[in-house]
Amino acid sequence: MQREGVKTLHPWLSHVLTRQIPCAALVATMYMSLLWLGIIASQSPFLGIVAMLVAMVLNLMVPAVLGFVALGGGVQFAIKVTWISALMVLLFSQFNVLVTVTFLLLYGMLPLAAVWVLAADSERVGRSAQLLAVGIVLLLLIAMVASSVSQGSSFEVLMSEMMAPFFQSVSVGMTGSDAAELEALKKMTIWLMPGFLAFSLWGIWFSSLLLSYRWAVTYGCIQESEVSFLKLKLSRHVLLLLPLITAVAGVVSGSLQVVLVMLALTLAGMVAVQGVAVAHCWFKARNMGIAIVMMYIVLLLWTMMIVPFVIVGFLDIWFDFRRQTTPINGGK
């Protein structure tokens, strides 16, 4: 007997997602869409922009699809699909090992590990989020070290070379104080870029994790209550790690500083998300829907407002403000 409110997948989609090879082909096609739809971009500027946007969405939805498959068909089934997809990606990319390994580890195994942790207990949102963060940071570090070793340069030089085309185009015609300010901005960008990249990837992957769980509940794959970022609660180890890493980053230099700043920004971003969850729950419990909307608008328009939420999130790790605030279960 079907539970009330449970939806049914379209027959052809159900057929694809419940069979290894069709499902693997779908995942591989989504992952490689940036390459294929990029061909359209060379034909028409307008269609190219639309195609690239669609391709980016398809590419970034891969972790959510694999998570949904794992929750519906089991983690072992999803792992098999991931390996088959990796073989297809290897063929589609003309045996590009880097593209294939990126898919296998970042898009495949890491999200599946986070789904496995969350599926064991829907209250483990924080643990799953932390697993994603650790995996993303480690993979980025490995990529940065490999690139630095192959080029014989430091992380700073590597990031400088990556950002050089952009700053060269902007600096045309600049002299005096303007050029000096641009150089200072360049140094800051090089310093912060790995951290912003790590946190951005974490945010997308964490959202994909929650989305896959929501799909699984919606289509009756699992009978657990729906999870939400409102349940995010980080480990108390963050209380020690974030200040320590930030302090050390302020006294060192070079590649070590770049790494520590990346870790600090990633942790601070995660703590800020927890702070936003606390504020959302507080407003929700008091039926202040307009305040919730205004909070997100302010965050979108004024990024510096993230600082108070870092403080709130940091305090919530210790004091657990949401323990006395309801509802925290996805707004229910």
C-alpha positions in Angstrom: 0.0 0.0 0.0 1.4 3.3 -1.0 1.9 5.9 1.7 -0.1 9.1 1.5 1.7 11.9 -0.3 4.2 9.6 -2.0 4.8 10.2 -5.7 5.6 7.7 -8.4 8.5 8.0 -10.8 7.7 8.1 -14.5 8.0 4.5 -15.9 10.9 5.3 -18.2 12.8 7.1 -15.5 12.2 4.3 -13.1 13.4 1.9 -15.7 16.7 3.9 -16.2 17.4 4.4 -12.5 16.9 0.8 -11.5 19.2 -0.8 -14.1 23.0 -0.4 -13.8 24.0 0.3 -17.4 21.2 2.7 -18.3 21.6 4.5 -15.0 25.4 4.7 -15.6 24.9 6.1 -19.1 22.6 8.8 -17.7 25.1 9.8 -15.0 28.1 9.8 -17.4 26.1 11.9 -19.9 25.2 14.4 -17.2 28.8 14.6 -16.1 30.2 15.1 -19.6 27.5 17.6 -20.6 29.9 20.5 -20.2 32.0 19.1 -23.0 29.2 18.2 -25.3 27.0 21.2 -24.9 30.1 23.3 -25.2 30.0 22.4 -28.9 26.7 24.3 -29.2 28.3 27.3 -27.6 30.7 27.7 -30.6 27.7 27.8 -33.0 25.6 30.6 -31.5 26.4 33.0 -28.7 22.9 33.1 -27.2 22.3 29.3 -27.5 25.8 28.9 -26.2 25.0 30.7 -23.0 21.8 28.8 -22.5 23.6 25.5 -23.3 26.4 26.1 -20.9 23.9 27.0 -18.1 22.0 23.8 -18.7 25.3 21.8 -18.9 26.5 23.3 -15.5 23.2 22.3 -13.9 23.4 18.8 -15.3 27.0 18.4 -14.2 26.4 19.6 -10.7 23.3 17.4 -10.3 25.3 14.2 -10.6 25.9 13.8 -6.9 22.2 14.3 -6.2 21.3 11.6 -8.8 23.8 9.2 -7.4 22.6 9.9 -3.9 19.0 9.2 -4.9 20.0 6.0 -6.6 21.9 4.9 -3.4 18.9 5.7 -1.2 16.5 3.9 -3.5 18.6 0.9 -4.7 21.2 0.6 -2.0 24.8 1.9 -1.7 26.3 -1.2 -3.3 24.1 -0.8 -6.4 25.1 2.9 -6.6 28.8 2.0 -6.3 28.5 -0.4 -9.2 26.7 2.3 -11.2 29.5 4.8 -10.4 32.3 2.4 -11.6 30.4 1.7 -14.8 29.9 5.4 -15.3 33.6 6.0 -14.7 34.5 3.6 -17.5 32.1 5.4 -19.8 33.6 8.8 -18.8 37.0 7.3 -19.6 35.8 6.4 -23.1 33.9 9.6 -23.7 36.9 11.8 -22.6 39.3 9.9 -24.9 41.0 8.2 -21.9 41.5 11.4 -19.9 42.6 10.0 -16.5 42.2 13.3 -14.6 38.6 13.8 -15.8 37.8 10.2 -14.9 39.4 10.2 -11.5 37.7 13.5 -10.7 34.3 11.9 -11.5 35.1 8.7 -9.6 36.2 10.4 -6.4 34.6 13.9 -6.2 31.3 13.2 -8.0 30.9 9.5 -7.1 32.5 8.0 -4.0 32.5 11.0 -1.8 28.8 11.8 -2.1 28.0 8.1 -1.7 30.0 8.0 1.5 28.0 11.0 2.8 24.7 9.4 1.8 25.7 6.2 3.5 26.3 8.1 6.8 23.1 10.0 6.5 21.0 6.9 5.6 22.1 5.2 8.8 20.5 8.0 10.8 18.8 11.1 9.5 20.0 13.0 12.5 23.6 12.7 11.2 23.3 15.8 8.9 26.3 17.4 10.6 28.5 14.3 10.3 27.7 13.9 6.6 28.4 17.6 6.0 31.8 17.2 7.8 32.6 14.1 5.8 31.9 16.1 2.6 34.1 19.0 3.7 37.0 16.7 4.6 36.8 14.9 1.3 36.6 18.0 -0.8 39.5 19.7 1.0 41.7 16.6 0.7 40.9 16.2 -3.0 41.7 19.9 -3.6 44.9 19.6 -1.7 46.0 16.6 -3.7 45.2 18.4 -6.9 47.1 21.5 -5.8 50.1 19.5 -4.6 50.2 17.5 -7.9 50.0 20.6 -10.0 52.7 22.4 -7.9 55.0 19.4 -8.1 54.5 19.0 -11.8 55.2 22.7 -12.4 57.9 23.0 -9.7 56.2 26.0 -8.1 54.4 27.0 -4.9 50.6 27.2 -4.4 50.8 31.0 -4.6 52.6 30.9 -8.0 50.1 28.2 -9.2 47.1 30.3 -8.3 48.7 33.4 -9.7 49.2 31.7 -13.1 45.6 30.6 -13.1 44.3 34.1 -12.4 46.8 35.8 -14.7 44.5 36.1 -17.8 41.7 37.8 -15.9 43.9 40.3 -14.2 45.9 41.0 -17.3 42.7 41.9 -19.2 41.6 44.2 -16.3 44.9 45.9 -15.8 45.1 47.3 -19.4 45.6 51.0 -19.3 45.9 51.2 -15.4 48.7 53.2 -13.9 49.8 54.5 -10.5 47.5 53.9 -7.5 44.9 52.0 -9.6 47.6 49.5 -10.7 48.8 49.2 -7.0 45.2 48.5 -5.8 44.7 45.9 -8.5 47.9 44.2 -7.5 46.7 44.1 -3.9 43.4 42.7 -5.0 45.2 40.1 -7.0 47.2 39.0 -4.0 44.1 38.8 -1.8 42.3 36.8 -4.5 45.2 34.3 -4.8 45.2 34.0 -1.0 41.4 33.4 -0.7 40.5 31.6 -3.9 41.2 28.0 -2.7 39.1 28.5 0.4 36.2 30.0 -1.6 36.4 27.1 -4.1 36.4 24.5 -1.3 33.4 26.1 0.5 31.5 26.5 -2.8 32.0 22.9 -3.7 30.9 21.9 -0.1 27.8 24.0 -0.4 26.8 22.5 -3.7 27.6 18.9 -2.6 25.8 19.4 0.7 22.7 20.8 -1.1 22.8 17.8 -3.4 22.9 15.4 -0.4 19.8 17.0 1.1 18.1 17.1 -2.3 18.7 13.4 -2.9 17.3 12.6 0.5 14.2 14.7 -0.2 13.7 12.9 -3.5 14.0 9.6 -1.7 11.3 10.6 0.8 9.1 12.1 -1.9 9.1 8.9 -4.1 8.8 6.5 -1.2 12.3 5.0 -1.3 12.7 5.6 2.4 10.2 6.3 5.2 12.4 8.5 7.3 11.4 12.1 8.0 12.7 14.6 5.5 16.1 16.1 6.5 17.0 19.8 6.1 20.1 22.0 6.5 18.2 23.3 9.6 19.4 20.1 11.3 23.1 20.9 10.6 25.1 20.7 13.8 28.9 20.5 13.6 31.2 18.7 15.9 32.6 20.6 18.9 36.1 20.0 17.5 35.4 23.0 15.2 35.4 25.2 18.4 39.1 24.3 18.7 40.1 23.9 15.1 38.8 27.2 13.6 40.5 29.6 16.0 43.7 27.5 16.0 43.9 27.4 12.2 43.1 31.1 11.9 45.7 32.0 14.4 48.4 29.9 12.8 47.5 31.2 9.3 48.2 34.7 10.6 51.8 34.0 11.4 53.0 31.7 8.6 53.4 32.5 4.9 53.7 30.8 1.5 52.0 27.6 0.6 51.2 26.7 4.2 49.3 29.9 4.7 47.3 29.3 1.5 46.3 25.8 2.8 45.4 27.1 6.3 43.3 29.9 4.9 41.5 27.4 2.7 40.7 25.3 5.8 39.7 28.3 7.9 37.4 29.7 5.2 35.7 26.3 4.6 35.1 25.8 8.4 33.9 29.4 8.8 31.5 29.0 5.9 30.1 25.8 7.4 29.7 27.5 10.8 27.9 30.4 9.1 25.5 28.0 7.5 24.8 26.5 11.0 24.2 30.1 12.2 21.7 30.7 9.4 20.0 27.5 10.4 19.7 28.7 14.0 18.2 32.1 13.0 15.8 30.4 10.6 14.6 28.0 13.3 14.2 30.9 15.7 12.1 33.0 13.3 10.2 29.9 12.2 9.2 29.0 15.8 7.7 32.5 16.2 5.9 32.4 12.8 8.1 35.3 11.5 8.1 34.3 7.9 8.8 37.8 6.6 11.9 38.0 8.8 13.2 34.8 7.3 12.7 36.2 3.8 14.4 39.4 4.8 17.3 37.5 6.3 18.1 35.7 3.1 17.7 38.9 1.0 20.2 40.7 3.2 22.6 37.8 3.0 22.3 37.8 -0.7 22.8 41.6 -1.1 25.3 42.2 1.7 27.9 39.4 2.1 29.5 41.0 5.2 26.3 40.1 7.1 27.6 36.6 7.1 29.9 37.5 10.0 27.2 37.6 12.7 26.0 34.2 11.5 29.5 32.8 12.0 29.4 34.0 15.6 25.9 32.5 16.1 26.9 29.2 14.6 30.0 29.1 16.6 28.1 29.6 19.8 25.4 27.1 18.8 28.0 24.4 18.5 28.5 24.7 22.3 25.2 25.9 23.6 22.8 24.2 21.2 20.2 27.0 20.9 17.9 24.9 18.8 17.4 22.4 21.6 14.7 24.7 23.0 13.5 26.0 19.6 10.9 24.1 17.5 10.4 23.2 14.8 13.9 22.1 13.6 12.8 19.2 11.4 12.7 20.8 8.0 10.2 23.4 9.2 7.7 20.7 10.3 
